[in-house]
Amino acid sequence: MNAVRPVAVKLDETTRIRLQKLAEARDRTPHWILREAVAEFLDREEKREAFRQAALEAWQDYELTGLHVTHNEADAWLARLESGETCEPPECHN
């Protein structure tokens, strides 16, 4: 089990009041609200960073190989998917 250690966060008075009001409205403690907020922030930002890394890898792959699909090819494929057709993505080419 991971050890739980406290972390201090300095909040301005307006933010503290908002936090307290939300905690009361949700019948939760401010501590619980903060833990949830941090967990959701980390989940979102980790996904964003993974997406950014995948984009950088895709760009590096493109720079090495030159393989790509055109906008028109991708748009036509997406239109077919949108209409309910099951189809393979277009082939990458130079």
Salt bridges, closest charged atoms under 4 A:
GLU45 OE2 - ARG44 NE 3.29
GLU45 OE2 - ARG48 NH1 2.99
GLU49 OE2 - ARG52 NH2 3.02
GLU73 OE2 - HIS93 NE2 2.92
GLU85 OE2 - ARG80 NH2 2.61
